[in-house]
C-alpha cells in the first residue's frame, strides 16, 4: 500500500480547515435563512394578493451569532403578524368572542378612496360609528346565515378622468368607488336601491388554507447540508 505524506504543520492545517468550516456554516445559514424568508413572503403575496405586502414584509429574519462566524451558526425566521399567518396556515375557523353573535367584516366600499391609512379620510367606518349614526340597517342573506349592514346612499358624484363614482354613505363617510371591476352582483343591486353595503355580519368564517410555513421550513432544512458543503469547499479553496 502506498501512503502519501502530510507536508506542513498539521495543527495549522487543521485550524485553517476549522476556520473555513466556521465561515462556511455562517455563510450557508445566512443564505438559507434569507431564502426561507423570501419564500414565505412570496407565499403571502402569491396567495393573499398584492394588498398583503404589509403581511408579507412582516416576515423577518436574524442569523446568530450576529457578528463573527461560528460552526454552530443558526438562523431564525419569524412573523410580526403571527396570528394572521397561523390562521391562513391552518385554515382556521373564526368565531366572534365576548358573547357576540356575528363577525363584522368590512366590505370594499368601507374605505375612503379604496385604501386605509391615508389621513382621516382613509380610515374605515367602525361598527360603533354605524350604531352611533342611527342610519345603519340590515339586509339578510338569502341563505339566512348572515346579514349585510348598510347605510343609505346620500350622494353619488362623478369624479376624475375615469368617471368613477364617489359615494357618501349616510352622511357619515366617503366610501369606495362604485364601479370597480369585479364588483359582486348583489353589491351592485344594493347600490341601485340606494344602499351602501358597509359590513358583512357572519356567525363564523372558515379561512382557506393558503400558506405552508412548515413545508417551507422543512425544504430549507433539507437544502442546508448541500449549501454548507458547497460553501465549505469554496472557503477552503477546493471548489472547481
Secondary structure, DSSP 8 states (H G I E B T S, - for coil): -------S-HHHHHHHHHHHHHHHHHHHHHHHHHHHHHHHHHHHHHHH-GGGHHHHHTEEEEEESSSS--TT-EEEEEES-HHHHHHHHHT-EEE--TT-S-EEEE-TTSSGGG-SSSSGGGS---HHHHHHHT--EEEE-TTSSEEEEEEEEEEEEEETTTTEEEEEETTTEEE--S--TT--HHHHHHHHTTEEEEEEEESEEE------HHHHHHHHHHHHHHHHHHHHHHHTT---
